[in-house]
Amino acid sequence: MRAATTARVAPRVNRAVVEAARDVMTRDPDRVAGGDTLLDVAGRMRALLVAFLPVCDRDGLLQGIIALQDLHRVIHPGHPTDATASSLARPTVTIAVNDPVDQVFDLMAAERMWLLPVLDGRRLVGVIHYTAAHPPGTGRAPRGDR
C-alpha cells in the first residue's frame, strides 16, 4: 500500500477566473530562516526537491532567495562553512499579494524567474512558481537562476 503524501501543489491557472497574485500563489511556502546554516539549507532543498528557497527573518520578513547554484559555489567537501542563509540570500524581485495576475505573468517572463515571492507588506505570504504561471507546453522555461 502506498503512503499518502502531504505535498502542496500550486493551483492550476484558469486566467478567466483569477484576478490577483493571491489567486495563483502557493500559500505559506517552504522557507528557511536567516540563521540556518548553509548545510541545513542544502539538506532542506534536497529533502523538498527544490532549487530555490525564500529566506525570511523570524518575523516572516523576506530577506532574499537562495538558489541551489549559490550553494554549489560556496559549499565544498572537506571545507566546512559556518555561513548562514542570510549571508547568501540574494535580493529578488517580488510582487504584492493583490497585484493583478497579468502583472505576475509579465514580470516572471521579463525577469526570467522560476520563483516569484508574494508579499503582504514585507511579509512573505506565498510564492508563484513558473509552472503555475506557465503550465507545461505553453512556452519556454526561463533561463535565469532566480
N, CA, C and O atoms as a GROMACS GRO file, in nm:
protein
  584
    1MET      N    1   0.084  -0.118   0.000
    1MET     CA    2   0.000   0.000   0.000
    1MET      C    3   0.088   0.123   0.000
    1MET      O    4   0.191   0.127   0.068
    2ARG      N    5   0.051   0.220  -0.073
    2ARG     CA    6   0.128   0.343  -0.088
    2ARG      C    7   0.091   0.443   0.021
    2ARG      O    8  -0.027   0.463   0.051
    3ALA      N    9   0.191   0.505   0.079
    3ALA     CA   10   0.166   0.605   0.184
    3ALA      C   11   0.115   0.734   0.121
    3ALA      O   12   0.158   0.772   0.012
    4ALA      N   13   0.026   0.799   0.189
    4ALA     CA   14  -0.028   0.928   0.140
    4ALA      C   15   0.077   1.036   0.158
    4ALA      O   16   0.153   1.035   0.255
    5THR      N   17   0.082   1.128   0.064
    5THR     CA   18   0.176   1.239   0.075
    5THR      C   19   0.099   1.366   0.108
    5THR      O   20  -0.021   1.377   0.083
    6THR      N   21   0.172   1.460   0.165
    6THR     CA   22   0.108   1.586   0.202
    6THR      C   23   0.167   1.703   0.124
    6THR      O   24   0.159   1.818   0.167
    7ALA      N   25   0.226   1.673   0.009
    7ALA     CA   26   0.288   1.780  -0.070
    7ALA      C   27   0.184   1.879  -0.117
    7ALA      O   28   0.073   1.843  -0.156
    8ARG      N   29   0.223   2.007  -0.111
    8ARG     CA   30   0.134   2.111  -0.161
    8ARG      C   31   0.158   2.130  -0.309
    8ARG      O   32   0.272   2.129  -0.355
    9VAL      N   33   0.052   2.145  -0.382
    9VAL     CA   34   0.062   2.164  -0.526
    9VAL      C   35   0.008   2.302  -0.559
    9VAL      O   36  -0.097   2.343  -0.510
   10ALA      N   37   0.081   2.373  -0.643
   10ALA     CA   38   0.036   2.507  -0.685
   10ALA      C   39  -0.093   2.493  -0.763
   10ALA      O   40  -0.111   2.396  -0.837
   11PRO      N   41  -0.183   2.587  -0.748
   11PRO     CA   42  -0.310   2.580  -0.819
   11PRO      C   43  -0.291   2.591  -0.969
   11PRO      O   44  -0.202   2.661  -1.017
   12ARG      N   45  -0.377   2.522  -1.044
   12ARG     CA   46  -0.379   2.537  -1.190
   12ARG      C   47  -0.433   2.676  -1.223
   12ARG      O   48  -0.521   2.727  -1.153
   13VAL      N   49  -0.382   2.735  -1.327
   13VAL     CA   50  -0.421   2.870  -1.362
   13VAL      C   51  -0.531   2.866  -1.468
   13VAL      O   52  -0.511   2.811  -1.576
   14ASN      N   53  -0.645   2.924  -1.435
   14ASN     CA   54  -0.751   2.948  -1.533
   14ASN      C   55  -0.761   3.100  -1.539
   14ASN      O   56  -0.826   3.161  -1.454
   15ARG      N   57  -0.697   3.159  -1.637
   15ARG     CA   58  -0.684   3.304  -1.643
   15ARG      C   59  -0.819   3.376  -1.650
   15ARG      O   60  -0.827   3.496  -1.626
   16ALA      N   61  -0.925   3.302  -1.682
   16ALA     CA   62  -1.056   3.365  -1.690
   16ALA      C   63  -1.112   3.398  -1.551
   16ALA      O   64  -1.195   3.488  -1.538
   17VAL      N   65  -1.067   3.326  -1.446
   17VAL     CA   66  -1.126   3.347  -1.314
   17VAL      C   67  -1.030   3.405  -1.211
   17VAL      O   68  -1.071   3.440  -1.101
   18VAL      N   69  -0.903   3.417  -1.245
   18VAL     CA   70  -0.807   3.473  -1.149
   18VAL      C   71  -0.792   3.622  -1.170
   18VAL      O   72  -0.800   3.673  -1.282
   19GLU      N   73  -0.771   3.692  -1.062
   19GLU     CA   74  -0.760   3.836  -1.069
   19GLU      C   75  -0.628   3.889  -1.015
   19GLU      O   76  -0.574   3.987  -1.067
   20ALA      N   77  -0.577   3.825  -0.912
   20ALA     CA   78  -0.460   3.880  -0.845
   20ALA      C   79  -0.359   3.770  -0.814
   20ALA      O   80  -0.388   3.651  -0.828
   21ALA      N   81  -0.241   3.811  -0.772
   21ALA     CA   82  -0.134   3.717  -0.737
   21ALA      C   83  -0.183   3.614  -0.635
   21ALA      O   84  -0.145   3.498  -0.642
   22ARG      N   85  -0.266   3.656  -0.542
   22ARG     CA   86  -0.316   3.564  -0.438
   22ARG      C   87  -0.390   3.444  -0.496
   22ARG      O   88  -0.398   3.339  -0.433
   23ASP      N   89  -0.446   3.461  -0.618
   23ASP     CA   90  -0.524   3.355  -0.681
   23ASP      C   91  -0.439   3.245  -0.743
   23ASP      O   92  -0.490   3.137  -0.772
   24VAL      N   93  -0.311   3.271  -0.765
   24VAL     CA   94  -0.225   3.170  -0.827
   24VAL      C   95  -0.106   3.131  -0.740
   24VAL      O   96  -0.027   3.045  -0.779
   25MET      N   97  -0.092   3.192  -0.624
   25MET     CA   98   0.024   3.164  -0.540
   25MET      C   99   0.003   3.037  -0.457
   25MET      O  100  -0.109   2.996  -0.429
   26THR      N  101   0.115   2.978  -0.419
   26THR     CA  102   0.116   2.871  -0.320
   26THR      C  103   0.129   2.942  -0.186
   26THR      O  104   0.226   3.012  -0.160
   27ARG      N  105   0.030   2.922  -0.101
   27ARG     CA  106   0.028   2.990   0.030
   27ARG      C  107   0.122   2.922   0.129
   27ARG      O  108   0.149   2.802   0.120
   28ASP      N  109   0.171   3.000   0.223
   28ASP     CA  110   0.259   2.951   0.329
   28ASP      C  111   0.369   2.863   0.272
   28ASP      O  112   0.378   2.745   0.305
   29PRO      N  113   0.454   2.920   0.187
   29PRO     CA  114   0.556   2.839   0.119
   29PRO      C  115   0.667   2.792   0.213
   29PRO      O  116   0.689   2.849   0.320
   30ASP      N  117   0.735   2.686   0.169
   30ASP     CA  118   0.854   2.643   0.241
   30ASP      C  119   0.955   2.757   0.234
   30ASP      O  120   0.962   2.830   0.136
   31ARG      N  121   1.032   2.770   0.341
   31ARG     CA  122   1.132   2.876   0.351
   31ARG      C  123   1.238   2.833   0.450
   31ARG      O  124   1.222   2.734   0.521
   32VAL      N  125   1.345   2.909   0.455
   32VAL     CA  126   1.448   2.886   0.556
   32VAL      C  127   1.465   3.013   0.635
   32VAL      O  128   1.431   3.122   0.589
   33ALA      N  129   1.518   2.998   0.754
   33ALA     CA  130   1.545   3.113   0.841
   33ALA      C  131   1.682   3.170   0.809
   33ALA      O  132   1.773   3.098   0.769
   34GLY      N  133   1.696   3.299   0.828
   34GLY     CA  134   1.823   3.365   0.801
   34GLY      C  135   1.939   3.308   0.879
   34GLY      O  136   2.053   3.313   0.832
   35GLY      N  137   1.914   3.254   0.996
   35GLY     CA  138   2.019   3.198   1.080
   35GLY      C  139   2.052   3.053   1.051
   35GLY      O  140   2.145   2.998   1.110
   36ASP      N  141   1.978   2.988   0.960
   36ASP     CA  142   2.007   2.848   0.925
   36ASP      C  143   2.144   2.840   0.856
   36ASP      O  144   2.180   2.927   0.778
   37THR      N  145   2.218   2.733   0.886
   37THR     CA  146   2.346   2.715   0.818
   37THR      C  147   2.323   2.675   0.673
   37THR      O  148   2.216   2.625   0.638
   38LEU      N  149   2.423   2.699   0.591
   38LEU     CA  150   2.410   2.663   0.450
   38LEU      C  151   2.397   2.512   0.432
   38LEU      O  152   2.332   2.467   0.338
   39LEU      N  153   2.459   2.434   0.520
   39LEU     CA  154   2.443   2.289   0.512
   39LEU      C  155   2.299   2.249   0.543
   39LEU      O  156   2.244   2.158   0.481
   40ASP      N  157   2.238   2.317   0.640
   40ASP     CA  158   2.096   2.292   0.670
   40ASP      C  159   2.007   2.329   0.552
   40ASP      O  160   1.912   2.258   0.520
   41VAL      N  161   2.039   2.441   0.487
   41VAL     CA  162   1.962   2.484   0.371
   41VAL      C  163   1.975   2.382   0.258
   41VAL      O  164   1.876   2.346   0.195
   42ALA      N  165   2.096   2.335   0.234
   42ALA     CA  166   2.118   2.235   0.130
   42ALA      C  167   2.039   2.108   0.160
   42ALA      O  168   1.979   2.048   0.070
   43GLY      N  169   2.040   2.066   0.285
   43GLY     CA  170   1.963   1.948   0.324
   43GLY      C  171   1.814   1.967   0.304
   43GLY      O  172   1.743   1.876   0.261
   44ARG      N  173   1.768   2.084   0.336
   44ARG     CA  174   1.625   2.114   0.319
   44ARG      C  175   1.587   2.113   0.171
   44ARG      O  176   1.483   2.058   0.134
   45MET      N  177   1.671   2.174   0.088
   45MET     CA  178   1.644   2.174  -0.056
   45MET      C  179   1.640   2.031  -0.110
   45MET      O  180   1.554   1.996  -0.191
   46ARG      N  181   1.734   1.951  -0.065
   46ARG     CA  182   1.739   1.812  -0.111
   46ARG      C  183   1.613   1.738  -0.067
   46ARG      O  184   1.555   1.664  -0.146
   47ALA      N  185   1.571   1.757   0.056
   47ALA     CA  186   1.453   1.688   0.106
   47ALA      C  187   1.325   1.732   0.034
   47ALA      O  188   1.235   1.652   0.010
   48LEU      N  189   1.318   1.861   0.000
   48LEU     CA  190   1.200   1.915  -0.067
   48LEU      C  191   1.205   1.902  -0.219
   48LEU      O  192   1.106   1.925  -0.288
   49LEU      N  193   1.323   1.865  -0.271
   49LEU     CA  194   1.344   1.855  -0.416
   49LEU      C  195   1.316   1.989  -0.485
   49LEU      O  196   1.244   1.995  -0.584
   50VAL      N  197   1.376   2.095  -0.430
   50VAL     CA  198   1.360   2.229  -0.487
   50VAL      C  199   1.497   2.289  -0.514
   50VAL      O  200   1.597   2.248  -0.456
   51ALA      N  201   1.501   2.386  -0.604
   51ALA     CA  202   1.625   2.453  -0.639
   51ALA      C  203   1.632   2.596  -0.586
   51ALA      O  204   1.735   2.662  -0.598
   52PHE      N  205   1.522   2.644  -0.528
   52PHE     CA  206   1.515   2.780  -0.474
   52PHE      C  207   1.436   2.779  -0.344
   52PHE      O  208   1.338   2.705  -0.332
   53LEU      N  209   1.479   2.859  -0.248
   53LEU     CA  210   1.402   2.877  -0.125
   53LEU      C  211   1.410   3.023  -0.080
   53LEU      O  212   1.517   3.084  -0.085
   54PRO      N  213   1.297   3.078  -0.037
   54PRO     CA  214   1.300   3.211   0.023
   54PRO      C  215   1.369   3.206   0.160
   54PRO      O  216   1.363   3.105   0.230
   55VAL      N  217   1.435   3.315   0.195
   55VAL     CA  218   1.498   3.330   0.326
   55VAL      C  219   1.423   3.440   0.399
   55VAL      O  220   1.408   3.551   0.348
   56CYS      N  221   1.376   3.408   0.520
   56CYS     CA  222   1.299   3.506   0.599
   56CYS      C  223   1.359   3.520   0.737
   56CYS      O  224   1.425   3.429   0.788
   57ASP      N  225   1.336   3.635   0.798
   57ASP     CA  226   1.377   3.653   0.937
   57ASP      C  227   1.270   3.591   1.026
   57ASP      O  228   1.172   3.534   0.977
   58ARG      N  229   1.286   3.603   1.156
   58ARG     CA  230   1.192   3.536   1.249
   58ARG      C  231   1.052   3.596   1.245
   58ARG      O  232   0.957   3.533   1.292
   59ASP      N  233   1.038   3.716   1.189
   59ASP     CA  234   0.906   3.778   1.178
   59ASP      C  235   0.839   3.749   1.043
   59ASP      O  236   0.730   3.799   1.015
   60GLY      N  237   0.904   3.667   0.960
   60GLY     CA  238   0.848   3.634   0.830
   60GLY      C  239   0.878   3.736   0.722
   60GLY      O  240   0.820   3.729   0.613
   61LEU      N  241   0.967   3.831   0.750
   61LEU     CA  242   1.003   3.932   0.650
   61LEU      C  243   1.106   3.874   0.555
   61LEU      O  244   1.206   3.815   0.598
   62LEU      N  245   1.083   3.890   0.427
   62LEU     CA  246   1.169   3.832   0.325
   62LEU      C  247   1.306   3.900   0.325
   62LEU      O  248   1.316   4.023   0.320
   63GLN      N  249   1.411   3.818   0.329
   63GLN     CA  250   1.548   3.868   0.320
   63GLN      C  251   1.605   3.846   0.180
   63GLN      O  252   1.697   3.916   0.139
   64GLY      N  253   1.552   3.749   0.109
   64GLY     CA  254   1.602   3.719  -0.025
   64GLY      C  255   1.571   3.576  -0.064
   64GLY      O  256   1.487   3.510  -0.002
   65ILE      N  257   1.640   3.530  -0.166
   65ILE     CA  258   1.623   3.395  -0.219
   65ILE      C  259   1.759   3.327  -0.222
   65ILE      O  260   1.860   3.391  -0.251
   66ILE      N  261   1.762   3.199  -0.192
   66ILE     CA  262   1.883   3.119  -0.210
   66ILE      C  263   1.854   3.018  -0.320
   66ILE      O  264   1.751   2.950  -0.320
   67ALA      N  265   1.947   3.011  -0.415
   67ALA     CA  266   1.938   2.913  -0.523
   67ALA      C  267   2.039   2.802  -0.497
   67ALA      O  268   2.144   2.825  -0.438
   68LEU      N  269   2.006   2.683  -0.542
   68LEU     CA  270   2.095   2.569  -0.528
   68LEU      C  271   2.231   2.599  -0.591
   68LEU      O  272   2.334   2.557  -0.539
   69GLN      N  273   2.230   2.671  -0.701
   69GLN     CA  274   2.357   2.710  -0.766
   69GLN      C  275   2.444   2.792  -0.671
   69GLN      O  276   2.566   2.778  -0.672
   70ASP      N  277   2.383   2.878  -0.591
   70ASP     CA  278   2.459   2.957  -0.494
   70ASP      C  279   2.528   2.866  -0.393
   70ASP      O  280   2.645   2.886  -0.358
   71LEU      N  281   2.455   2.766  -0.348
   71LEU     CA  282   2.513   2.673  -0.250
   71LEU      C  283   2.629   2.596  -0.310
   71LEU      O  284   2.730   2.574  -0.243
   72HIS      N  285   2.617   2.554  -0.436
   72HIS     CA  286   2.724   2.480  -0.501
   72HIS      C  287   2.852   2.563  -0.512
   72HIS      O  288   2.962   2.508  -0.516
   73ARG      N  289   2.837   2.694  -0.518
   73ARG     CA  290   2.956   2.781  -0.529
   73ARG      C  291   3.031   2.797  -0.397
   73ARG      O  292   3.150   2.826  -0.397
   74VAL      N  293   2.963   2.777  -0.285
   74VAL     CA  294   3.028   2.805  -0.157
   74VAL      C  295   3.047   2.684  -0.067
   74VAL      O  296   3.126   2.689   0.027
   75ILE      N  297   2.977   2.575  -0.093
   75ILE     CA  298   2.993   2.456  -0.011
   75ILE      C  299   3.081   2.357  -0.086
   75ILE      O  300   3.049   2.315  -0.197
   76HIS      N  301   3.193   2.321  -0.024
   76HIS     CA  302   3.288   2.229  -0.086
   76HIS      C  303   3.320   2.118   0.012
   76HIS      O  304   3.338   2.145   0.131
   77PRO      N  305   3.327   1.992  -0.034
   77PRO     CA  306   3.361   1.881   0.054
   77PRO      C  307   3.493   1.906   0.125
   77PRO      O  308   3.591   1.950   0.064
   78GLY      N  309   3.495   1.878   0.253
   78GLY     CA  310   3.617   1.895   0.332
   78GLY      C  311   3.644   2.038   0.376
   78GLY      O  312   3.742   2.062   0.446
   79HIS      N  313   3.560   2.131   0.338
   79HIS     CA  314   3.576   2.271   0.377
   79HIS      C  315   3.450   2.317   0.448
   79HIS      O  316   3.361   2.375   0.385
   80PRO      N  317   3.441   2.291   0.578
   80PRO     CA  318   3.318   2.329   0.649
   80PRO      C  319   3.296   2.481   0.646
   80PRO      O  320   3.391   2.560   0.644
   81THR      N  321   3.172   2.517   0.645
   81THR     CA  322   3.139   2.659   0.646
   81THR      C  323   3.039   2.685   0.757
   81THR      O  324   2.950   2.604   0.781
   82ASP      N  325   3.055   2.798   0.823
   82ASP     CA  326   2.958   2.835   0.926
   82ASP      C  327   2.870   2.950   0.877
   82ASP      O  328   2.800   3.014   0.955
   83ALA      N  329   2.875   2.973   0.746
   83ALA     CA  330   2.794   3.080   0.688
   83ALA      C  331   2.646   3.047   0.703
   83ALA      O  332   2.606   2.931   0.709
   84THR      N  333   2.566   3.151   0.710
   84THR     CA  334   2.422   3.135   0.729
   84THR      C  335   2.346   3.173   0.602
   84THR      O  336   2.400   3.235   0.510
   85ALA      N  337   2.220   3.135   0.600
   85ALA     CA  338   2.134   3.162   0.486
   85ALA      C  339   2.127   3.312   0.455
   85ALA      O  340   2.130   3.351   0.338
   86SER      N  341   2.119   3.394   0.557
   86SER     CA  342   2.108   3.539   0.532
   86SER      C  343   2.233   3.594   0.465
   86SER      O  344   2.224   3.694   0.394
   87SER      N  345   2.349   3.532   0.486
   87SER     CA  346   2.472   3.581   0.424
   87SER      C  347   2.474   3.552   0.274
   87SER      O  348   2.548   3.617   0.200
   88LEU      N  349   2.397   3.455   0.230
   88LEU     CA  350   2.397   3.416   0.089
   88LEU      C  351   2.269   3.457   0.016
   88LEU      O  352   2.263   3.451  -0.107
   89ALA      N  353   2.168   3.498   0.091
   89ALA     CA  354   2.040   3.535   0.029
   89ALA      C  355   2.058   3.653  -0.064
   89ALA      O  356   2.117   3.755  -0.027
   90ARG      N  357   2.008   3.638  -0.185
   90ARG     CA  358   2.016   3.747  -0.284
   90ARG      C  359   1.885   3.824  -0.285
   90ARG      O  360   1.778   3.765  -0.274
   91PRO      N  361   1.892   3.956  -0.299
   91PRO     CA  362   1.769   4.032  -0.316
   91PRO      C  363   1.696   3.980  -0.440
   91PRO      O  364   1.759   3.932  -0.534
   92THR      N  365   1.566   3.990  -0.439
   92THR     CA  366   1.488   3.939  -0.550
   92THR      C  367   1.372   4.031  -0.583
   92THR      O  368   1.328   4.111  -0.500
   93VAL      N  369   1.324   4.019  -0.702
   93VAL     CA  370   1.203   4.089  -0.743
   93VAL      C  371   1.086   4.022  -0.672
   93VAL      O  372   1.083   3.900  -0.659
   94THR      N  373   0.990   4.101  -0.627
   94THR     CA  374   0.872   4.048  -0.560
   94THR      C  375   0.747   4.110  -0.620
   94THR      O  376   0.754   4.201  -0.703
   95ILE      N  377   0.634   4.058  -0.577
   95ILE     CA  378   0.506   4.113  -0.619
   95ILE      C  379   0.414   4.117  -0.497
   95ILE      O  380   0.427   4.035  -0.406
   96ALA      N  381   0.323   4.211  -0.496
   96ALA     CA  382   0.229   4.222  -0.384
   96ALA      C  383   0.113   4.125  -0.404
   96ALA      O  384   0.075   4.093  -0.516
   97VAL      N  385   0.058   4.081  -0.294
   97VAL     CA  386  -0.048   3.981  -0.294
   97VAL      C  387  -0.169   4.024  -0.377
   97VAL      O  388  -0.237   3.938  -0.433
   98ASN      N  389  -0.197   4.152  -0.385
   98ASN     CA  390  -0.315   4.199  -0.459
   98ASN      C  391  -0.284   4.254  -0.598
   98ASN      O  392  -0.373   4.307  -0.664
   99ASP      N  393  -0.158   4.243  -0.642
   99ASP     CA  394  -0.124   4.289  -0.776
   99ASP      C  395  -0.196   4.204  -0.881
   99ASP      O  396  -0.219   4.085  -0.860
  100PRO      N  397  -0.232   4.265  -0.994
  100PRO     CA  398  -0.305   4.192  -1.099
  100PRO      C  399  -0.226   4.073  -1.151
  100PRO      O  400  -0.104   4.080  -1.166
  101VAL      N  401  -0.296   3.966  -1.180
  101VAL     CA  402  -0.231   3.843  -1.224
  101VAL      C  403  -0.156   3.861  -1.355
  101VAL      O  404  -0.053   3.798  -1.376
  102ASP      N  405  -0.205   3.945  -1.443
  102ASP     CA  406  -0.132   3.969  -1.568
  102ASP      C  407   0.006   4.027  -1.541
  102ASP      O  408   0.101   4.000  -1.614
  103GLN      N  409   0.016   4.107  -1.436
  103GLN     CA  410   0.146   4.163  -1.398
  103GLN      C  411   0.240   4.052  -1.352
  103GLN      O  412   0.360   4.059  -1.376
  104VAL      N  413   0.185   3.950  -1.286
  104VAL     CA  414   0.264   3.836  -1.241
  104VAL      C  415   0.329   3.768  -1.362
  104VAL      O  416   0.450   3.746  -1.365
  105PHE      N  417   0.247   3.735  -1.462
  105PHE     CA  418   0.297   3.665  -1.580
  105PHE      C  419   0.400   3.748  -1.654
  105PHE      O  420   0.504   3.697  -1.696
  106ASP      N  421   0.371   3.877  -1.670
  106ASP     CA  422   0.463   3.966  -1.741
  106ASP      C  423   0.596   3.979  -1.667
  106ASP      O  424   0.703   3.975  -1.728
  107LEU      N  425   0.590   3.994  -1.535
  107LEU     CA  426   0.710   4.010  -1.454
  107LEU      C  427   0.796   3.884  -1.459
  107LEU      O  428   0.918   3.894  -1.475
  108MET      N  429   0.735   3.769  -1.444
  108MET     CA  430   0.812   3.644  -1.446
  108MET      C  431   0.879   3.623  -1.581
  108MET      O  432   0.993   3.577  -1.587
  109ALA      N  433   0.810   3.657  -1.688
  109ALA     CA  434   0.869   3.642  -1.821
  109ALA      C  435   0.982   3.742  -1.841
  109ALA      O  436   1.089   3.706  -1.891
  110ALA      N  437   0.959   3.868  -1.804
  110ALA     CA  438   1.059   3.972  -1.824
  110ALA      C  439   1.185   3.948  -1.742
  110ALA      O  440   1.296   3.973  -1.789
  111GLU      N  441   1.169   3.900  -1.620
  111GLU     CA  442   1.282   3.879  -1.530
  111GLU      C  443   1.340   3.738  -1.539
  111GLU      O  444   1.441   3.708  -1.475
  112ARG      N  445   1.277   3.652  -1.619
  112ARG     CA  446   1.319   3.512  -1.634
  112ARG      C  447   1.332   3.444  -1.498
  112ARG      O  448   1.437   3.390  -1.463
  113MET      N  449   1.224   3.450  -1.424
  113MET     CA  450   1.222   3.398  -1.287
  113MET      C  451   1.153   3.264  -1.279
  113MET      O  452   1.051   3.240  -1.345
  114TRP      N  453   1.209   3.176  -1.198
  114TRP     CA  454   1.144   3.049  -1.167
  114TRP      C  455   1.050   3.062  -1.049
  114TRP      O  456   0.947   2.996  -1.044
  115LEU      N  457   1.086   3.146  -0.954
  115LEU     CA  458   1.011   3.156  -0.829
  115LEU      C  459   0.992   3.303  -0.795
  115LEU      O  460   1.088   3.378  -0.781
  116LEU      N  461   0.866   3.344  -0.783
  116LEU     CA  462   0.834   3.484  -0.753
  116LEU      C  463   0.772   3.493  -0.614
  116LEU      O  464   0.660   3.445  -0.593
  117PRO      N  465   0.842   3.553  -0.518
  117PRO     CA  466   0.785   3.570  -0.384
  117PRO      C  467   0.667   3.669  -0.386
  117PRO      O  468   0.670   3.770  -0.457
  118VAL      N  469   0.565   3.637  -0.309
  118VAL     CA  470   0.447   3.723  -0.298
  118VAL      C  471   0.445   3.779  -0.156
  118VAL      O  472   0.451   3.705  -0.058
  119LEU      N  473   0.436   3.913  -0.147
  119LEU     CA  474   0.444   3.979  -0.018
  119LEU      C  475   0.314   4.049   0.018
  119LEU      O  476   0.241   4.098  -0.069
  120ASP      N  477   0.287   4.052   0.148
  120ASP     CA  478   0.183   4.138   0.205
  120ASP      C  479   0.259   4.236   0.292
  120ASP      O  480   0.298   4.203   0.404
  121GLY      N  481   0.280   4.356   0.242
  121GLY     CA  482   0.374   4.448   0.306
  121GLY      C  483   0.514   4.396   0.277
  121GLY      O  484   0.554   4.388   0.161
  122ARG      N  485   0.589   4.361   0.382
  122ARG     CA  486   0.722   4.300   0.364
  122ARG      C  487   0.721   4.153   0.402
  122ARG      O  488   0.823   4.085   0.393
  123ARG      N  489   0.605   4.104   0.446
  123ARG     CA  490   0.594   3.966   0.493
  123ARG      C  491   0.565   3.869   0.378
  123ARG      O  492   0.477   3.894   0.296
  124LEU      N  493   0.641   3.759   0.373
  124LEU     CA  494   0.621   3.657   0.271
  124LEU      C  495   0.492   3.580   0.301
  124LEU      O  496   0.477   3.523   0.409
  125VAL      N  497   0.399   3.580   0.205
  125VAL     CA  498   0.272   3.509   0.224
  125VAL      C  499   0.253   3.400   0.121
  125VAL      O  500   0.162   3.317   0.134
  126GLY      N  501   0.337   3.399   0.017
  126GLY     CA  502   0.323   3.297  -0.085
  126GLY      C  503   0.435   3.305  -0.186
  126GLY      O  504   0.519   3.395  -0.182
  127VAL      N  505   0.434   3.210  -0.278
  127VAL     CA  506   0.526   3.211  -0.392
  127VAL      C  507   0.449   3.166  -0.514
  127VAL      O  508   0.352   3.091  -0.505
  128ILE      N  509   0.495   3.212  -0.628
  128ILE     CA  510   0.439   3.166  -0.754
  128ILE      C  511   0.553   3.102  -0.831
  128ILE      O  512   0.653   3.168  -0.861
  129HIS      N  513   0.538   2.977  -0.863
  129HIS     CA  514   0.639   2.905  -0.940
  129HIS      C  515   0.607   2.923  -1.088
  129HIS      O  516   0.491   2.938  -1.126
  130TYR      N  517   0.710   2.922  -1.168
  130TYR     CA  518   0.695   2.940  -1.312
  130TYR      C  519   0.590   2.847  -1.371
  130TYR      O  520   0.514   2.887  -1.459
  131THR      N  521   0.585   2.723  -1.323
  131THR     CA  522   0.490   2.626  -1.380
  131THR      C  523   0.346   2.660  -1.347
  131THR      O  524   0.255   2.616  -1.418
  132ALA      N  525   0.321   2.737  -1.242
  132ALA     CA  526   0.184   2.780  -1.212
  132ALA      C  527   0.140   2.889  -1.309
  132ALA      O  528   0.024   2.896  -1.349
  133ALA      N  529   0.236   2.972  -1.346
  133ALA     CA  530   0.205   3.081  -1.439
  133ALA      C  531   0.211   3.035  -1.585
  133ALA      O  532   0.148   3.094  -1.672
  134HIS      N  533   0.287   2.929  -1.610
  134HIS     CA  534   0.306   2.878  -1.746
  134HIS      C  535   0.298   2.726  -1.744
  134HIS      O  536   0.402   2.661  -1.739
  135PRO      N  537   0.179   2.668  -1.748
  135PRO     CA  538   0.167   2.522  -1.748
  135PRO      C  539   0.248   2.459  -1.860
  135PRO      O  540   0.274   2.525  -1.961
  136PRO      N  541   0.290   2.332  -1.844
  136PRO     CA  542   0.373   2.266  -1.946
  136PRO      C  543   0.314   2.279  -2.085
  136PRO      O  544   0.193   2.268  -2.105
  137GLY      N  545   0.402   2.303  -2.181
  137GLY     CA  546   0.360   2.312  -2.319
  137GLY      C  547   0.313   2.450  -2.362
  137GLY      O  548   0.271   2.469  -2.477
  138THR      N  549   0.318   2.549  -2.270
  138THR     CA  550   0.268   2.683  -2.306
  138THR      C  551   0.380   2.782  -2.336
  138THR      O  552   0.352   2.897  -2.370
  139GLY      N  553   0.503   2.739  -2.325
  139GLY     CA  554   0.610   2.834  -2.354
  139GLY      C  555   0.743   2.783  -2.302
  139GLY      O  556   0.752   2.674  -2.245
  140ARG      N  557   0.845   2.864  -2.323
  140ARG     CA  558   0.979   2.829  -2.282
  140ARG      C  559   1.002   2.854  -2.135
  140ARG      O  560   0.946   2.947  -2.077
  141ALA      N  561   1.084   2.773  -2.075
  141ALA     CA  562   1.121   2.794  -1.935
  141ALA      C  563   1.221   2.909  -1.927
  141ALA      O  564   1.296   2.933  -2.022
  142PRO      N  565   1.223   2.980  -1.816
  142PRO     CA  566   1.321   3.090  -1.802
  142PRO      C  567   1.462   3.035  -1.798
  142PRO      O  568   1.484   2.922  -1.754
  143ARG      N  569   1.557   3.114  -1.845
  143ARG     CA  570   1.697   3.070  -1.843
  143ARG      C  571   1.771   3.125  -1.723
  143ARG      O  572   1.886   3.089  -1.701
  144GLY      N  573   1.708   3.210  -1.646
  144GLY     CA  574   1.775   3.270  -1.532
  144GLY      C  575   1.788   3.174  -1.415
  144GLY      O  576   1.736   3.063  -1.419
  145ASP      N  577   1.859   3.217  -1.314
  145ASP     CA  578   1.880   3.132  -1.196
  145ASP      C  579   1.812   3.189  -1.074
  145ASP      O  580   1.862   3.174  -0.962
  146ARG      N  581   1.697   3.255  -1.093
  146ARG     CA  582   1.625   3.312  -0.979
  146ARG      C  583   1.493   3.241  -0.964
  146ARG      O  584   1.416   3.273  -0.874
   0.00000   0.00000   0.00000
